[in-house]
Amino acid sequence: LGDDHIIVFAGAAQDQTMSNEVFVLNLSSWTWKKIDPITSEVPVPRASPCMCALDENTCVVFGGATPSATAGLEGLNDLWLLKTDIEKGGVSWEQLDIPESSSIPPGRNAATLMPINLEGNEGCRSFLLSGGWAPFVTTHNDSFLLKVTTTS
């Protein structure tokens, strides 16, 4: 975020324990800081979500994988905004609703999410979601366009 911070969210340990923690790396001092949530709503622990900066303080987070109720891993297709206040050391989460008329990507982890510029897209940021895999089931060879509109 910005020119001097990188945000890291989620992950899995060697023992397959999943995390939903947020850390920030200050690129000027090369120091790490854990940022705790200030909202009660937070994403479930997961591995390999994709994340991309929306602005200087906000990231868009999609998917990842979480332990399945039966066995193995289950791909997620939820969409979140992660809003940071690095100076105060807090992060707020907001789960975004995807309109029912939209083509919702199937759950996946290890996908890529990157910003793209589209002409005539004023008041809206666009992101390209590509690939990933449904854990131990299939590799996705598809792409989806995500448009995020900010409201005041």
C-alpha positions in Angstrom: 0.0 0.0 0.0 1.4 3.3 -1.0 5.1 3.4 -1.8 6.4 2.0 1.4 4.2 -0.8 2.8 3.3 -4.3 1.8 0.2 -6.0 3.4 0.2 -9.8 3.9 -3.0 -11.6 4.8 -3.8 -15.3 5.6 -1.7 -18.4 4.9 -1.2 -22.0 6.1 1.4 -23.4 8.4 3.2 -26.7 7.8 0.7 -28.4 10.1 -2.1 -27.1 7.9 -3.4 -24.6 10.4 -5.0 -21.7 8.6 -4.6 -18.0 9.4 -6.6 -14.9 8.9 -4.0 -12.5 10.4 -2.8 -9.3 8.7 0.8 -8.1 8.8 2.4 -5.1 7.3 6.0 -4.8 6.1 7.5 -1.3 6.2 9.8 -1.1 3.2 11.8 1.8 4.6 12.7 0.2 7.9 12.2 -3.5 6.9 10.2 -4.1 10.0 7.0 -6.2 10.4 4.0 -5.3 12.4 0.8 -7.3 13.1 -2.4 -5.4 12.5 -5.4 -6.5 14.5 -9.0 -6.2 13.4 -11.1 -3.4 14.8 -14.4 -4.9 13.3 -16.2 -8.0 14.6 -16.7 -9.3 11.0 -13.5 -10.9 9.6 -12.8 -13.5 6.9 -12.5 -17.1 8.0 -8.9 -18.4 8.2 -7.6 -19.4 4.7 -4.6 -20.1 2.5 -3.7 -18.6 -0.8 -6.3 -15.8 -1.3 -5.5 -13.2 -3.9 -5.3 -9.5 -2.9 -4.8 -6.2 -4.7 -4.6 -2.6 -3.6 -7.7 -0.5 -4.3 -6.2 2.7 -3.0 -3.5 3.9 -0.5 -5.3 2.3 2.5 -7.6 -0.4 1.0 -7.2 -3.9 -0.5 -9.6 -6.1 -2.3 -9.3 -9.8 -1.2 -10.9 -12.7 -3.1 -11.1 -16.4 -2.3 -8.5 -18.7 -1.0 -9.0 -22.2 0.5 -10.1 -23.3 4.0 -10.4 -26.8 5.5 -13.4 -28.7 4.2 -16.1 -30.1 6.5 -15.5 -33.5 5.0 -11.8 -33.7 4.0 -9.2 -31.7 2.3 -9.7 -28.1 1.3 -12.6 -26.1 0.0 -12.2 -23.2 -2.4 -13.8 -19.9 -1.4 -15.4 -17.3 -3.6 -16.0 -14.5 -1.1 -15.0 -10.9 -1.7 -13.7 -8.6 1.0 -12.4 -5.0 1.5 -9.5 -4.7 3.9 -9.2 -1.1 5.2 -6.0 -0.3 7.0 -4.9 2.4 9.5 -1.2 1.5 9.6 -0.3 4.3 12.0 -2.9 3.3 14.6 -2.3 -0.4 13.9 -5.9 -1.4 13.0 -7.6 -3.1 10.1 -11.4 -3.1 9.4 -13.1 -5.7 7.2 -16.2 -5.5 5.0 -17.6 -8.4 3.1 -18.8 -7.2 -0.3 -22.0 -8.4 -1.8 -21.7 -9.7 -5.4 -24.9 -8.9 -7.3 -26.9 -12.0 -8.2 -27.0 -11.0 -11.8 -23.2 -11.3 -11.9 -21.3 -14.3 -13.0 -19.7 -15.4 -9.7 -16.4 -17.2 -10.0 -16.3 -20.6 -8.5 -14.3 -21.0 -5.3 -10.5 -21.1 -5.8 -7.2 -20.5 -4.3 -3.8 -19.4 -5.8 -5.5 -17.2 -8.4 -4.2 -13.9 -9.5 -5.9 -10.5 -9.1 -4.5 -7.5 -10.9 -5.8 -3.9 -11.5 -6.6 -3.0 -15.1 -7.6 0.3 -16.7 -10.8 0.3 -18.8 -11.9 3.4 -20.8 -15.2 4.9 -19.7 -14.9 3.4 -16.2 -15.1 6.6 -14.2 -15.9 6.1 -10.5 -15.1 2.4 -10.8 -11.9 0.3 -10.3 -11.5 -2.8 -12.4 -9.6 -6.0 -11.6 -8.9 -9.1 -13.6 -9.2 -12.4 -11.7 -7.5 -15.3 -13.5 -6.7 -18.9 -12.9 -6.2 -20.6 -9.6 -7.5 -24.1 -8.7 -10.2 -25.8 -6.8 -8.1 -27.7 -4.3 -7.3 -31.2 -5.4 -10.2 -31.1 -8.0 -9.3 -28.9 -11.0 -7.2 -26.1 -12.3 -9.2 -23.1 -13.5 -8.4 -21.8 -16.9 -10.7 -18.8 -16.8 -10.9 -15.1 -16.1 -13.4 -12.8 -14.5 -13.7 -9.0 -14.5 -14.3 -7.5 -11.1 -15.6 -3.9 -11.0 -15.6 -2.1 -7.6 -17.5 1.1 -7.3 -16.9 3.3 -4.3 -19.8 5.1 -2.6 -19.6 8.0 -0.1 
